[in-house]
Amino acid sequence: MNPLDNPVLLVVFAAVFFYVLYGVIRAAVRDGIFQADERREKARALAGNSRER
């Protein structure tokens, strides 16, 4: 029997794949939230400067 035919090994590889995918998606969401916060701060700063004039 080929070791790659083992269903337990398939489950382990799938679990590792989905864990890595989870980490990538989590990092992307975190970075997206960070970028949105930066843009919001820039917009507030620009709006604040235009009110002062």
N, CA, C and O of each residue as an XYZ file, in Angstrom:
212
protein
N       0.849     -1.188      0.000
C       0.000      0.000      0.000
C       0.887      1.241      0.000
O       1.846      1.344      0.765
N       0.551      2.150     -0.854
C       1.281      3.397     -0.969
C       0.937      4.301      0.228
O      -0.239      4.461      0.554
N       1.942      4.889      0.880
C       1.640      5.736      2.048
C       0.755      6.940      1.710
O       0.046      7.449      2.578
N       0.793      7.395      0.463
C      -0.030      8.544      0.097
C      -1.499      8.167     -0.077
O      -2.351      9.047     -0.191
N      -1.805      6.870     -0.098
C      -3.193      6.424     -0.190
C      -3.868      6.395      1.178
O      -5.074      6.163      1.265
N      -3.133      6.620      2.206
C      -3.661      6.553      3.561
C      -4.608      7.745      3.810
O      -4.194      8.895      3.656
N      -5.865      7.487      4.191
C      -6.810      8.592      4.415
C      -6.414      9.485      5.595
O      -6.733     10.674      5.608
N      -5.728      8.918      6.574
C      -5.291      9.741      7.709
C      -4.273     10.776      7.241
O      -4.302     11.926      7.680
N      -3.379     10.368      6.355
C      -2.388     11.294      5.823
C      -3.068     12.397      5.018
O      -2.658     13.555      5.086
N      -4.089     12.050      4.267
C      -4.854     13.035      3.512
C      -5.494     14.059      4.451
O      -5.479     15.258      4.172
N      -6.048     13.590      5.548
C      -6.672     14.491      6.519
C      -5.627     15.411      7.146
O      -5.891     16.594      7.356
N      -4.455     14.882      7.443
C      -3.388     15.696      8.035
C      -2.940     16.775      7.056
O      -2.784     17.935      7.436
N      -2.733     16.395      5.792
C      -2.333     17.390      4.792
C      -3.417     18.445      4.592
O      -3.106     19.627      4.442
N      -4.672     18.039      4.589
C      -5.771     18.996      4.445
C      -5.809     19.946      5.638
O      -6.030     21.145      5.470
N      -5.596     19.417      6.840
C      -5.600     20.260      8.034
C      -4.473     21.288      7.987
O      -4.680     22.454      8.323
N      -3.292     20.864      7.573
C      -2.162     21.795      7.460
C      -2.448     22.852      6.411
O      -2.181     24.034      6.628
N      -2.994     22.433      5.267
C      -3.317     23.380      4.199
C      -4.312     24.430      4.680
O      -4.107     25.625      4.463
N      -5.387     23.992      5.333
C      -6.404     24.943      5.779
C      -5.901     25.827      6.916
O      -6.344     26.969      7.041
N      -4.996     25.331      7.738
C      -4.415     26.168      8.796
C      -3.558     27.275      8.187
O      -3.611     28.423      8.628
N      -2.776     26.927      7.183
C      -1.961     27.941      6.499
C      -2.864     28.937      5.785
O      -2.619     30.142      5.842
N      -3.896     28.456      5.121
C      -4.847     29.337      4.449
C      -5.513     30.277      5.443
O      -5.697     31.459      5.152
N      -5.874     29.765      6.603
C      -6.454     30.593      7.661
C      -5.491     31.713      8.068
O      -5.904     32.860      8.239
N      -4.223     31.380      8.221
C      -3.236     32.394      8.596
C      -3.074     33.464      7.529
O      -2.938     34.646      7.844
N      -3.087     33.052      6.275
C      -2.944     34.020      5.179
C      -4.152     34.951      5.136
O      -3.997     36.164      4.994
N      -5.343     34.395      5.257
C      -6.551     35.221      5.225
C      -6.600     36.150      6.432
O      -6.985     37.313      6.311
N      -6.213     35.641      7.579
C      -6.216     36.474      8.789
C      -5.251     37.648      8.660
O      -5.571     38.767      9.063
N      -4.072     37.394      8.101
C      -3.098     38.466      7.906
C      -3.604     39.489      6.882
O      -3.402     40.692      7.050
N      -4.254     39.012      5.834
C      -4.780     39.925      4.815
C      -5.877     40.811      5.392
O      -5.925     42.006      5.100
N      -6.747     40.245      6.195
C      -7.816     41.031      6.815
C      -7.221     42.049      7.780
O      -7.654     43.201      7.814
N      -6.240     41.632      8.557
C      -5.588     42.555      9.492
C      -4.952     43.721      8.758
O      -5.092     44.871      9.175
N      -4.249     43.431      7.659
C      -3.618     44.493      6.883
C      -4.644     45.403      6.224
O      -4.431     46.611      6.123
N      -5.752     44.831      5.778
C      -6.809     45.641      5.178
C      -7.432     46.584      6.187
O      -7.705     47.742      5.869
N      -7.660     46.106      7.396
C      -8.205     46.963      8.448
C      -7.218     48.065      8.786
O      -7.616     49.210      8.998
N      -5.940     47.734      8.838
C      -4.909     48.725      9.135
C      -4.880     49.802      8.052
O      -4.789     50.989      8.364
N      -4.956     49.396      6.776
C      -4.960     50.373      5.685
C      -6.204     51.254      5.734
O      -6.121     52.455      5.477
N      -7.338     50.677      6.059
C      -8.564     51.468      6.156
C      -8.451     52.488      7.279
O      -8.898     53.625      7.127
N      -7.863     52.100      8.401
C      -7.665     53.041      9.507
C      -6.754     54.187      9.097
O      -7.005     55.342      9.441
N      -5.686     53.863      8.354
C      -4.780     54.927      7.899
C      -5.489     55.886      6.956
O      -5.325     57.101      7.070
N      -6.273     55.356      6.027
C      -7.009     56.217      5.089
C      -8.021     57.079      5.827
O      -8.201     58.251      5.498
N      -8.681     56.503      6.823
C      -9.664     57.262      7.600
C      -8.983     58.397      8.342
O      -9.516     59.505      8.401
N      -7.814     58.137      8.910
C      -7.076     59.189      9.618
C      -6.645     60.297      8.652
O      -6.725     61.479      8.986
N      -6.185     59.909      7.448
C      -5.805     60.922      6.458
C      -7.001     61.771      6.069
O      -6.889     62.992      5.959
N      -8.146     61.134      5.861
C      -9.354     61.872      5.488
C      -9.772     62.820      6.602
O     -10.179     63.951      6.337
N      -9.676     62.375      7.824
C     -10.022     63.253      8.955
C      -9.052     64.414      9.062
O      -9.451     65.542      9.353
N      -7.777     64.136      8.826
C      -6.780     65.213      8.901
C      -7.013     66.236      7.795
O      -6.915     67.440      8.028
N      -7.322     65.757      6.595
C      -7.585     66.685      5.502
C      -8.865     67.464      5.745
O      -8.922     68.656      5.443
N      -9.875     66.833      6.274
C     -11.123     67.525      6.589
C     -10.901     68.536      7.692
O     -11.486     69.618      7.674
N     -10.073     68.198      8.636
C      -9.768     69.138      9.725
C      -8.994     70.343      9.227
O      -9.219     71.459      9.695
N      -8.078     70.133      8.279
C      -7.315     71.253      7.716
C      -8.206     72.155      6.890
O      -8.018     73.371      6.906
N      -9.159     71.612      6.176
C     -10.025     72.440      5.331
C     -10.990     73.245      6.183
O     -11.423     74.314      5.752
N     -11.344     72.784      7.363
C     -12.240     73.537      8.252
C     -11.530     74.742      8.845
O     -12.170     75.753      9.135
N     -10.225     74.653      9.030
C      -9.470     75.724      9.661
C      -9.291     76.921      8.743
O      -9.042     78.026      9.224
N      -9.410     76.734      7.449
C      -9.176     77.834      6.491
C     -10.281     78.794      6.412
O     -10.208     79.757      5.649
